Amino acid sequence: MTAPLIQRLLMMADAPDVGARLLAEDPAAVVAVAIGEVASRTLLYLGPEAPIDVQFEVDVPAAGQVTYLLTVGPDGPRTRPGRLGDPWVYIRYDLAALVRDVFGPSGPWTGTGRDVTMKDEPGPVEYKPDDPWLVRRDEATRAVHQVLQACEPYRGSLTALALQFGSDKWGGHWYTPHYEQHLGRFCDQRVSVLEIGIGGYHEPDAGGASLRMWKHYFPRGMVYGLDVYDKSVLDEPRLVTLRGDQADPAFLIDLARRYGPFDIVIDDGSHVSSHVITAFNALFPYVRPGGVYVIEDLHTSYWPEWGGNGTDLTDPATSVGFLKTLVDGLHHRDRIRDHPYRPSYLDQHVTGLHMYHNLAIVDKGRNTEQANATWRPRQDPMSDLPAPHRATEK
Ligand SMILES: C[S@@+](CC[C@H](N)C(=O)[O-])C[C@H]1O[C@@H](n2cnc3c(N)ncnc32)[C@H](O)[C@@H]1O
């Protein structure tokens, strides 16, 4: 099955021969997808207070020019093919440079393949601050600033995006700094992200705050959301909603075979311990090496109404009790040194566990570091040290 155009563009954007690869694509469709992405990103930046048309003129080798309009202003962005007689702003791009800027990683080349032109003054202008032409020109300047930022990957903080889209991953919960610490390295990568729990429960058009946040934090990423309710009205380019139950392992495996493997899986779904454990066991094998699996809202692990247990703190049927078993799995080679033991998939592939308040981040890789050697001294390891350093001496 051929990947959708936007995924093909994400794949070719950082290839040295992007120009040659684009020859196989319909240039008008490529421009429409790229300007659509730019339009969605304009929401992240301040724009003009009155609508301004920005005209994109995209040069296509041996095929002329494709023109496209992006209107920005207080009513949000609008795009349409076409050209105006005398727009306020023209942005002229080479097709390959447009695809590289919008869908590629940022670098010193970003922005080097375009010309920006603003309308010339119609004649001598009286420099009065309320001159209508000058006021309009100021709006156009804001529009250029907004649109040019949107032509490049977002480089701001995750917390700012959480606030912008209304995700409770900051405020209520305080997860975004931890996410930035662990996921910041993926920002420029072509990641695939799955979040369980879209939000809004039975309301079809409610929720999706974090999916939108991830879409912009990973400007080269594909973001998938899973919920028991149909949320398809929230779909947009690079954001795909799926419907199903995280407690159903067969469904999850089928989903992962279809849309995975994933670099990042986040469980913010039912928060029922048995569902959390089922989803982890089904989906962790479909996390790429070097990727992470995140479980949010672990407080429910202590609440019996959510299948938790606040008294037996090692109960492996609770989310936190289960995570504790992964700590032992991480050390299985040392633990089983003198005993026959068949390591499980999780023993062999969990390479790190990071616990924060209500949040666990599990690293995926190959847990193959050798066990410590048996000859290591069994007597007091401090006994050779000079007296002041001996643990037993006061
Ligand atoms: C806390 S909200 C998710 C919020 C969202 N992750 C965000 O940060 O914007 C939980 C969502 O999980 C969904 N959910 C509940 N049980 C589920 C299950 N068994 N499988 C999949 N989704 C479930 C609910 O319908 C609800 O929309």
The ligand as a Gaussian input file, in Angstrom:
#p B3LYP/6-31G(d) Opt

LIG

0 1
 C       -7.796000      11.457000      30.496000
 S       -8.609000      11.303000      28.966000
 C       -7.279000      11.460000      27.835000
 C       -6.719000      12.844000      27.711000
 C       -5.725000      12.980000      26.593000
 N       -4.728000      11.945000      26.634000
 C       -5.036000      14.308000      26.650000
 O       -3.969000      14.412000      27.298000
 O       -5.509000      15.274000      26.004000
 C       -8.938000       9.592000      28.951000
 C       -9.566000       9.082000      27.640000
 O       -9.387000       7.672000      27.659000
 C      -10.492000       7.076000      27.016000
 N      -10.599000       5.682000      27.491000
 C      -11.165000       5.218000      28.636000
 N      -11.090000       3.887000      28.698000
 C      -10.443000       3.482000      27.574000
 C      -10.088000       2.204000      27.043000
 N      -10.360000       1.081000      27.703000
 N       -9.440000       2.169000      25.846000
 C       -9.180000       3.295000      25.173000
 N       -9.511000       4.533000      25.623000
 C      -10.143000       4.628000      26.800000
 C      -11.656000       7.945000      27.433000
 O      -12.723000       7.816000      26.515000
 C      -11.045000       9.338000      27.470000
 O      -11.334000      10.047000      26.293000

